[in-house]
């Protein structure tokens, strides 16, 4: 998915799916017609909303599908994802505004293959192939977190964001986060930067640096950042039986053929 620049505070998370390789298509084999299509998901409701969502909990995202190439728009679609990577002892708060889903703290969304199968709102001969979105990590320059990052950098530490202690799955704050003068924030589009496997995708995502002994020292992210998700996409596959010519239609064709022969 294309890179975005959010104008609100947010912290990136994790997705396990991407529709980059899925293209709308329609194929007939003489008996079945298979249609693959991709839609924009206009999110209009989430459940639960508010507080008390913990790491490994779930959230259901609902709304309407539109903008497909072959298939009609769909109302009342919903899909459930795991809320993961919450690396503090508390819970996160979810909110929805203008189709943008936000969480407090360091949060990720992971949608498993079984959750794709259990998505609701499609016809019985259709299934969800993919659910994806854009996300962005943003740090406010007025926050305590940013002040601590700058103080640590001034002391000679290299600040990372990613899987704690794993530099291969982390990025340098100074390289990845770009300053947005309009909002006074440092922003990092991390939609495709981090991936995880497993049923609940629990990994420790944080801002951290490595001390002289190589030990990871984390910064507290709770209540200092917000995880923002937007530009939701859903790709589906539908199959339908191609109707065979009816007996009545065949008889009619036969009669027409006989009339033509008689005229000749």
C-alpha positions as a Python dict, from the first residue, in 0.01 Angstrom:
ca = {
    (1, 'X'): (0, 0, 0),
    (2, 'X'): (114, 356, -64),
    (3, 'X'): (300, 556, 194),
    (4, 'X'): (95, 808, 392),
    (5, 'X'): (169, 1109, 606),
    (6, 'X'): (-68, 1138, 900),
    (7, 'X'): (-137, 1475, 1057),
    (8, 'X'): (-232, 1327, 1396),
    (9, 'X'): (-27, 1161, 1667),
    (10, 'X'): (10, 785, 1622),
    (11, 'X'): (225, 482, 1679),
    (12, 'X'): (259, 206, 1423),
    (13, 'X'): (172, -155, 1473),
    (14, 'X'): (181, -485, 1288),
    (15, 'X'): (-14, -641, 1005),
    (16, 'X'): (20, -994, 869),
    (17, 'X'): (-163, -941, 542),
    (18, 'X'): (-115, -726, 237),
    (19, 'X'): (-329, -700, -76),
    (20, 'X'): (-39, -573, -288),
    (21, 'X'): (-36, -896, -492),
    (22, 'X'): (-414, -929, -528),
    (23, 'X'): (-565, -790, -848),
    (24, 'X'): (-933, -785, -948),
    (25, 'X'): (-1012, -1055, -1203),
    (26, 'X'): (-1298, -1262, -1339),
    (27, 'X'): (-1258, -1608, -1489),
    (28, 'X'): (-1503, -1863, -1635),
    (29, 'X'): (-1432, -2234, -1678),
    (30, 'X'): (-1761, -2302, -1855),
    (31, 'X'): (-1933, -2409, -1535),
    (32, 'X'): (-1816, -2168, -1262),
    (33, 'X'): (-1740, -1797, -1267),
    (34, 'X'): (-1477, -1688, -1013),
    (35, 'X'): (-1450, -1317, -931),
    (36, 'X'): (-1175, -1157, -723),
    (37, 'X'): (-1234, -798, -624),
    (38, 'X'): (-1091, -539, -383),
    (39, 'X'): (-1288, -272, -195),
    (40, 'X'): (-1236, 29, 26),
    (41, 'X'): (-1374, -36, 376),
    (42, 'X'): (-1544, 272, 521),
    (43, 'X'): (-1525, 193, 894),
    (44, 'X'): (-1836, 314, 1077),
    (45, 'X'): (-1821, 114, 1402),
    (46, 'X'): (-1586, -80, 1628),
    (47, 'X'): (-1649, -317, 1915),
    (48, 'X'): (-1541, -288, 2186),
    (49, 'X'): (-1464, 80, 2207),
    (50, 'X'): (-1322, 261, 2505),
    (51, 'X'): (-1090, 111, 2767),
    (52, 'X'): (-1001, -237, 2894),
    (53, 'X'): (-867, -390, 2573),
    (54, 'X'): (-559, -592, 2668),
    (55, 'X'): (-279, -752, 2471),
    (56, 'X'): (-417, -1054, 2285),
    (57, 'X'): (-775, -925, 2299),
    (58, 'X'): (-985, -873, 1988),
    (59, 'X'): (-1165, -587, 1820),
    (60, 'X'): (-1437, -612, 1554),
    (61, 'X'): (-1422, -352, 1277),
    (62, 'X'): (-1740, -292, 1078),
    (63, 'X'): (-1852, -77, 788),
    (64, 'X'): (-1934, -72, 420),
    (65, 'X'): (-1739, -197, 118),
    (66, 'X'): (-1729, 16, -196),
    (67, 'X'): (-1523, 82, -507),
    (68, 'X'): (-1499, -273, -643),
    (69, 'X'): (-1428, -341, -1010),
    (70, 'X'): (-1674, -626, -1071),
    (71, 'X'): (-1883, -679, -759),
    (72, 'X'): (-2149, -450, -610),
    (73, 'X'): (-2097, -253, -290),
    (74, 'X'): (-2155, -437, 39),
    (75, 'X'): (-2325, -294, 347),
    (76, 'X'): (-2276, -433, 696),
    (77, 'X'): (-1937, -599, 653),
    (78, 'X'): (-1731, -679, 965),
    (79, 'X'): (-1403, -851, 1051),
    (80, 'X'): (-1223, -923, 1380),
    (81, 'X'): (-851, -872, 1452),
    (82, 'X'): (-623, -934, 1748),
    (83, 'X'): (-504, -629, 1942),
    (84, 'X'): (-137, -702, 2011),
    (85, 'X'): (203, -572, 2117),
    (86, 'X'): (69, -368, 2406),
    (87, 'X'): (395, -353, 2599),
    (88, 'X'): (277, -199, 2925),
    (89, 'X'): (95, -349, 3220),
    (90, 'X'): (-233, -171, 3157),
    (91, 'X'): (-491, -175, 2882),
    (92, 'X'): (-548, 30, 2570),
    (93, 'X'): (-834, 259, 2473),
    (94, 'X'): (-987, 236, 2125),
    (95, 'X'): (-1171, 517, 1946),
    (96, 'X'): (-1307, 583, 1598),
    (97, 'X'): (-1332, 919, 1423),
    (98, 'X'): (-1386, 985, 1053),
    (99, 'X'): (-1307, 627, 960),
    (100, 'X'): (-971, 640, 1144),
    (101, 'X'): (-916, 385, 1421),
    (102, 'X'): (-696, 496, 1712),
    (103, 'X'): (-553, 326, 2021),
    (104, 'X'): (-358, 466, 2313),
    (105, 'X'): (-12, 320, 2365),
    (106, 'X'): (192, 86, 2146),
    (107, 'X'): (-64, -135, 1974),
    (108, 'X'): (-80, -360, 1668),
    (109, 'X'): (-355, -530, 1469),
    (110, 'X'): (-305, -887, 1351),
    (111, 'X'): (-566, -1063, 1139),
    (112, 'X'): (-524, -1440, 1114),
    (113, 'X'): (-642, -1672, 836),
    (114, 'X'): (-922, -1804, 1056),
    (115, 'X'): (-1045, -1450, 1122),
    (116, 'X'): (-1050, -1384, 748),
    (117, 'X'): (-1275, -1689, 705),
    (118, 'X'): (-1507, -1572, 983),
    (119, 'X'): (-1564, -1222, 842),
    (120, 'X'): (-1934, -1136, 814),
    (121, 'X'): (-2151, -956, 562),
    (122, 'X'): (-2061, -1130, 235),
    (123, 'X'): (-2285, -1359, 30),
    (124, 'X'): (-2259, -1729, 114),
    (125, 'X'): (-2054, -1797, -200),
    (126, 'X'): (-1798, -1529, -116),
    (127, 'X'): (-1500, -1523, 120),
    (128, 'X'): (-1250, -1264, 243),
    (129, 'X'): (-902, -1305, 94),
    (130, 'X'): (-725, -1013, 254),
    (131, 'X'): (-764, -730, 506),
    (132, 'X'): (-507, -451, 516),
    (133, 'X'): (-457, -88, 615),
    (134, 'X'): (-208, 194, 642),
    (135, 'X'): (-43, 287, 970),
    (136, 'X'): (206, 544, 1088),
    (137, 'X'): (425, 602, 1393),
    (138, 'X'): (428, 962, 1513),
    (139, 'X'): (603, 1119, 1811),
    (140, 'X'): (501, 1466, 1930),
    (141, 'X'): (802, 1693, 1977),
    (142, 'X'): (636, 1837, 2292),
    (143, 'X'): (598, 1498, 2459),
    (144, 'X'): (808, 1367, 2747),
    (145, 'X'): (897, 1071, 2524),
    (146, 'X'): (1057, 1295, 2263),
    (147, 'X'): (1254, 1486, 2530),
    (148, 'X'): (1389, 1157, 2666),
    (149, 'X'): (1482, 1042, 2316),
    (150, 'X'): (1676, 1362, 2251),
    (151, 'X'): (1851, 1347, 2588),
    (152, 'X'): (1955, 989, 2523),
    (153, 'X'): (2082, 1073, 2173),
    (154, 'X'): (2280, 1365, 2318),
    (155, 'X'): (2445, 1111, 2549),
    (156, 'X'): (2561, 914, 2248),
    (157, 'X'): (2292, 644, 2236),
    (158, 'X'): (2133, 522, 1914),
    (159, 'X'): (1754, 512, 1954),
    (160, 'X'): (1564, 229, 1784),
    (161, 'X'): (1197, 161, 1721),
    (162, 'X'): (1089, -199, 1664),
    (163, 'X'): (1126, -544, 1816),
    (164, 'X'): (1317, -481, 2138),
    (165, 'X'): (1678, -598, 2120),
    (166, 'X'): (1657, -707, 1754),
    (167, 'X'): (1824, -447, 1535),
    (168, 'X'): (1726, -642, 1222),
    (169, 'X'): (1357, -575, 1297),
    (170, 'X'): (1410, -219, 1416),
    (171, 'X'): (1477, 121, 1261),
    (172, 'X'): (1685, 413, 1383),
    (173, 'X'): (1474, 699, 1509),
    (174, 'X'): (1706, 956, 1349),
    (175, 'X'): (1677, 789, 1006),
    (176, 'X'): (1316, 675, 991),
    (177, 'X'): (1122, 954, 1163),
    (178, 'X'): (1070, 1266, 949),
    (179, 'X'): (969, 1599, 1095),
    (180, 'X'): (633, 1746, 996),
    (181, 'X'): (647, 2123, 1047),
    (182, 'X'): (271, 2161, 1016),
    (183, 'X'): (195, 1931, 1311),
    (184, 'X'): (516, 1952, 1514),
    (185, 'X'): (557, 1575, 1506),
    (186, 'X'): (814, 1319, 1392),
    (187, 'X'): (647, 1069, 1159),
    (188, 'X'): (741, 723, 1035),
    (189, 'X'): (529, 532, 784),
    (190, 'X'): (578, 176, 908),
    (191, 'X'): (294, 3, 723),
    (192, 'X'): (522, -259, 569),
    (193, 'X'): (816, -233, 807),
    (194, 'X'): (720, -493, 1068),
    (195, 'X'): (565, -837, 1035),
    (196, 'X'): (492, -1119, 1274),
    (197, 'X'): (365, -1477, 1270),
    (198, 'X'): (150, -1683, 1503),
    (199, 'X'): (-210, -1668, 1616),
    (200, 'X'): (-179, -1360, 1831),
    (201, 'X'): (144, -1196, 1710),
    (202, 'X'): (268, -1107, 2057),
    (203, 'X'): (606, -937, 2030),
    (204, 'X'): (755, -649, 2226),
    (205, 'X'): (750, -331, 2014),
    (206, 'X'): (908, -24, 2173),
    (207, 'X'): (1148, 268, 2153),
    (208, 'X'): (1476, 156, 2303),
    (209, 'X'): (1854, 185, 2302),
    (210, 'X'): (2134, -59, 2379),
    (211, 'X'): (2351, 20, 2683),
    (212, 'X'): (2727, -41, 2708),
    (213, 'X'): (2665, -409, 2787),
    (214, 'X'): (2432, -455, 2492),
    (215, 'X'): (2119, -468, 2705),
    (216, 'X'): (1803, -307, 2567),
    (217, 'X'): (1671, -12, 2768),
    (218, 'X'): (1310, 72, 2679),
    (219, 'X'): (1124, 402, 2685),
    (220, 'X'): (775, 402, 2837),
    (221, 'X'): (523, 446, 2556),
    (222, 'X'): (195, 423, 2745),
    (223, 'X'): (-18, 738, 2709),
    (224, 'X'): (261, 912, 2516),
    (225, 'X'): (169, 788, 2170),
    (226, 'X'): (-140, 676, 1983),
    (227, 'X'): (-166, 398, 1726),
    (228, 'X'): (-354, 511, 1417),
    (229, 'X'): (-495, 287, 1142),
    (230, 'X'): (-665, 413, 824),
    (231, 'X'): (-721, 344, 452),
    (232, 'X'): (-870, 0, 515),
    (233, 'X'): (-887, -240, 219),
    (234, 'X'): (-1069, -573, 179),
    (235, 'X'): (-1023, -822, -106),
    (236, 'X'): (-1280, -1096, -161),
    (237, 'X'): (-1338, -1398, -384),
    (238, 'X'): (-1686, -1501, -505),
    (239, 'X'): (-1796, -1799, -712),
    (240, 'X'): (-2120, -1852, -902),
    (241, 'X'): (-2255, -2130, -1121),
    (242, 'X'): (-2294, -2028, -1484),
    (243, 'X'): (-2657, -2115, -1573),
    (244, 'X'): (-2707, -2375, -1843),
    (245, 'X'): (-2961, -2313, -2124),
    (246, 'X'): (-3306, -2429, -2009),
    (247, 'X'): (-3500, -2706, -2182),
    (248, 'X'): (-3762, -2453, -2295),
    (249, 'X'): (-3495, -2235, -2449),
    (250, 'X'): (-3345, -2533, -2629),
    (251, 'X'): (-3689, -2631, -2769),
    (252, 'X'): (-3740, -2274, -2887),
    (253, 'X'): (-3407, -2278, -3067),
    (254, 'X'): (-3500, -2608, -3228),
    (255, 'X'): (-3835, -2472, -3351),
    (256, 'X'): (-3667, -2160, -3487),
    (257, 'X'): (-3417, -2372, -3673),
    (258, 'X'): (-3700, -2580, -3826),
    (259, 'X'): (-3884, -2268, -3944),
    (260, 'X'): (-3571, -2136, -4109),
    (261, 'X'): (-3522, -2464, -4292),
    (262, 'X'): (-3883, -2466, -4414),
    (263, 'X'): (-3851, -2112, -4551),
    (264, 'X'): (-3548, -2222, -4748),
}
